[in-house]
Amino acid sequence: MRHFLILAPLALLAACSPEPAAEANVTITDPWCRPAAAGAGSVGCYVTLQAATDDRLTAVASPAAARGEIHTMTMDDGVMRMRELPDGLPLPAGESVALKPGAEHIMLIGPTGPLDEGTEVSLTLTFEAAPAQTVMAQIRSAPHGMGH
């Protein structure tokens, strides 16, 4: 009986313990960037992100550009405006967030050389909680109807 009295509180504690929290992780799919001629001031890049837990894309870097920025596009009085998201982009848990032409996207500012169709460029995405990830983005033209 003594063993039961000693083990009962431990069994109750184990039964009431919360499930382990999901690991902070972001899945990155279909990274691509537009082609850019030598001397281009900037180039758009796109990707789909899905976070296991609430997270935020906070920074982007590439050896192919002076800097990377996270941008959004909005319509104001019939004029499309692009602006940087200095606090990054929220990634709600379990939801796919598509960075795409005409919406949220990545801008590589000051490309260091041409980005030729059919090649690849390295992008390092930094998140608030999940570890940073480096992916290879294909250089390709936008599908028809997806202008920037």
Secondary structure by P-SEA (a helix, b strand, c coil): caaaaaaaaaaaaaaacccccccbbbbbcbbbbccccccccbbbbbbbbbbcccccccbbbbccccbbbbbbbbbcccbbbbbbccccccccccbbbbbccccbbbbbccccccccccbbbbbbbbcccccbbbbbbbbccccccccc
